[in-house]
Amino acid sequence: GENVEQHPSTLSVQEGDSAVIKCTYSDSASNYFPWYKQELGKGPQLIIDIRSNVGEKKDQRIAVTLNKTAKHFSLHITETQPEDSAVYFCAVLRNTDKLIFGTGTRLQVFP
Amino acid sequence: DAGVIQSPRHEVTEMGQEVTLRCKPISGHDYLFWYRQTMMRGLELLIYFNNNVPIDDSGMPEDRFSAKMPNASFSTLKIQPSEPRDSAVYFCASSRDSDTQYFGPGTRLTVL
């Protein structure tokens, strides 16, 4: 089955700096890669996603890059703000199978 | 759009009691998912439905867990009898096309 590894498990940055979280997966047939943000006491919220026919996608301060050959994808947050502090999860989907989630990254942005 | 609605938000019960968690998906979404989140195991898919039909229940821990979706706007997850190891946050999510999933706020279950 699919195996998703997420690194780092914790990440601390200064406000205004960039943050990068990386996920690797094992199944080359995987074709959908979403990122979720989970704040304390809330459910995961989809923040950006990418499909296998695209190498990069941006939405304001957030971007996701996908390297299908190496089977990894990354979340990039620029100009971080304290409200970006949360747990971030990557996930992988193969065709219409189920989403497999990474183990999460706790991001702390210090003012 | 109200988003996915779950109730109750918190549930505290004693071991052996029956617990029922409820979910209302986003209108027009054909897929509904039940997840469990714990520190040890992360986010685990328990079961999902497509057009009210259970498609994959391989994540359901054991026979004590059951889920139903009697119509397109309502689903329940039942645990009977509950055990302390069932303590977790249970999320419901819905999707129009099985990939882009929207999560509810979750139900925090504590079994004493």
Contacts between the chains, C-beta under 8 A, distances in Angstrom:
chain1	res1	chain2	res2	distance
A	32	B	99	4.7
A	34	B	99	7.6
A	34	B	100	7.0
A	34	B	101	7.8
A	36	B	103	7.7
A	42	B	105	6.0
A	42	B	106	7.5
A	43	B	4	7.7
A	43	B	91	5.4
A	43	B	93	7.8
A	43	B	103	3.6
A	43	B	104	5.4
A	43	B	105	5.1
A	43	B	106	5.1
A	44	B	43	7.4
A	44	B	91	7.4
A	44	B	103	4.8
A	45	B	103	7.0
A	46	B	100	6.6
A	46	B	101	7.2
A	46	B	102	6.7
A	49	B	99	7.9
A	49	B	100	6.6
A	89	B	43	6.8
A	93	B	98	8.0
A	93	B	99	5.3
A	96	B	98	5.1
A	96	B	99	7.9
A	98	B	33	8.0
A	98	B	45	5.1
A	98	B	48	6.8
A	98	B	56	6.5
A	99	B	45	7.0
A	99	B	99	7.6
A	99	B	101	6.5
A	101	B	42	6.2
A	101	B	43	4.4
A	103	B	42	5.4
A	104	B	42	6.6
